[in-house]
Amino acid sequence: MPNTSVSALITTPRLRLRSPKMGDGFIINESINKSIIHLKEWMVWAQEPQTLEESENYVSMCINNWVSLKKDLPSVISHPITRIF
């Protein structure tokens, strides 16, 4: 039987991956909108700035996917020194 458990936090000296949490929409929204000019060229979903509601809805979907193990497991990436996210 395959292992279906997923750690909610994976930490290395240079990187921290964690499961998404409610409230992450704000920082995701800010990051996307500050980088929209650069993202446009590479990301189909980033052709227009996102609203905070769209970002919160995305986080909610990610949480549901994480809990149900239905799809990809999106993670929030942070740097241990700057502690962004």
N, C-alpha and C positions, 0 to 999 in steps of 0.2 A: 504494500500500500504506500503511495507517495506521501511525503511529508507536506502537509498543507499549512503549517504554521509559518508565520512571517514575523520577523522581529520588527517592532515599531521604531527601533533606533539602532543604527549601525554607525559606529564611530571609528575613525582612523586618526592618526596624527594630523592629517591635512584636510579631512573631510568629515562631515556629519550628514547622514541621510536619516530622515525621520518620516513617519507617516504624517499626512496632512491633518490639520486641525482647524476647527472653526476659528475665524479671525485671521487666517492666513491670506484671505482674499485681499485685504488692504495692502500688504507688502507685495503680493504678486501683482496687483493692479498698478501700484506705484512703479514697480520694476518694469513692467511691460510698457506702460505709457511713457516712461522716461527714455526707453530704448526703441520706441516704435519706428523711428527712422531707420535704424539698423536692422530691426527684425523684419520689416516689410519685404526686404529683398529675399529673405530666406524662408519665412514662415507664412504659409497661406492664411492662417488664422489671424495674422497680425497686420492686416491691411488698414485697419482703423483703430484708434484708441478704444480700450474697453471701459465700460462703466464699472463702478464698484459692484453693482448688482451682478453683472456678468461674471466677474472674478469670484465673488462669493458663491454663485451657482456652480462654477467650475470646481471650487474647493469641495462643495457639498457632494458633487458627483464623484470626485476623487476619494472622499471618505467612504462613500458607499461602495465603490469598487475595491477599496482596500479591505474593508470589513468582509465583503462577500467573496473576495478573491476571484471576481468575475473576469477582470481584464488586467491590463497592465497595472502595475502598482506604482502610481506616481508618488514621488517623494519630494520633500522639501530639502534642498541642499543648503548647507550653511558652512561657513568657514569657522573653525574653532576659535581663532584669535579675534576676528572682527565680530563674531557672534551675530551676524546678520541672520535673521529668521530665528 
